[in-house]
Amino acid sequence: MNGFGMRATGEYERMSEKEQVTQNPEKDPEKWVTGGEPITGPQESYLNTLAQEADEEVPEDLTKAEASELIDKLQDETGRG
């Protein structure tokens, strides 16, 4: 996000941080269009790092959405979140 929004006049203006956040709220992983696709490489790498720190096992064949939810859980457990 570039931090700019368009006014009704067609001119661009700088948006406040609050305006930027509300325009792109976090979406529930279960509602992701691609949530059912296989885990991505970066997700898998980060998840393995977190799991090692939390002394947890990473299940095989995770989806993007499942990986995201597990990352959130492990971030909480390890204090990285």
C-alpha positions as CSV (number, residue, x, y, z in Angstrom):
1,M,0.0,0.0,0.0
2,N,1.4,3.3,-1.0
3,G,-0.4,5.5,1.7
4,F,-2.2,7.6,-0.8
5,G,-6.0,7.8,-1.5
6,M,-8.0,9.7,-4.1
7,R,-10.2,12.6,-3.2
8,A,-13.6,13.0,-4.8
9,T,-12.0,15.7,-6.9
10,G,-9.6,13.2,-8.4
11,E,-6.6,14.5,-6.6
12,Y,-4.4,12.2,-4.5
13,E,-3.9,12.9,-0.8
14,R,-1.8,11.2,1.9
15,M,-3.9,8.8,4.1
16,S,-3.4,8.6,7.8
17,E,-2.1,5.3,9.1
18,K,-5.6,4.5,10.5
19,E,-7.2,5.1,7.1
20,Q,-4.6,2.8,5.5
21,V,-5.3,0.0,8.0
22,T,-9.1,0.2,7.7
23,Q,-8.9,0.0,3.9
24,N,-7.1,-3.3,4.0
25,P,-8.4,-5.3,7.0
26,E,-7.0,-8.7,7.8
27,K,-9.2,-11.4,6.2
28,D,-10.1,-14.6,7.9
29,P,-8.0,-17.4,6.3
30,E,-11.1,-19.6,6.0
31,K,-12.5,-16.9,3.6
32,W,-9.4,-16.7,1.4
33,V,-10.1,-17.6,-2.3
34,T,-6.8,-19.4,-2.4
35,G,-6.9,-20.7,1.2
36,G,-7.4,-24.3,0.0
37,E,-4.2,-24.3,-2.1
38,P,-1.1,-26.0,-0.8
39,I,1.2,-24.2,1.7
40,T,3.7,-21.8,0.0
41,G,7.4,-22.2,0.3
42,P,7.9,-19.1,2.5
43,Q,5.0,-20.2,4.8
44,E,6.5,-23.7,5.2
45,S,10.0,-22.3,5.9
46,Y,8.7,-19.8,8.6
47,L,6.4,-22.4,10.0
48,N,9.3,-24.9,10.4
49,T,11.3,-22.2,12.2
50,L,8.5,-21.4,14.6
51,A,7.7,-25.1,15.2
52,Q,11.3,-25.8,16.0
53,E,11.3,-23.0,18.6
54,A,8.0,-24.2,20.0
55,D,9.1,-27.8,20.0
56,E,6.1,-28.7,17.9
57,E,5.6,-30.9,14.8
58,V,4.3,-29.5,11.5
59,P,1.6,-31.6,10.0
60,E,2.1,-32.6,6.4
61,D,-0.1,-31.4,3.4
62,L,-1.2,-28.1,5.0
63,T,-3.2,-25.6,3.0
64,K,-2.3,-21.9,2.9
65,A,-5.2,-21.2,5.3
66,E,-4.2,-23.9,7.7
67,A,-0.6,-22.8,7.6
68,S,-1.6,-19.2,8.3
69,E,-3.6,-20.3,11.4
70,L,-0.8,-22.5,12.7
71,I,1.7,-19.6,12.2
72,D,-0.5,-17.3,14.2
73,K,-0.7,-19.9,17.0
74,L,3.0,-20.6,17.1
75,Q,3.8,-16.9,17.0
76,D,1.8,-16.5,20.1
77,E,3.5,-19.4,21.7
78,T,7.0,-18.2,20.8
79,G,6.4,-14.5,21.4
80,R,7.2,-13.7,17.8
81,G,3.6,-12.5,17.0
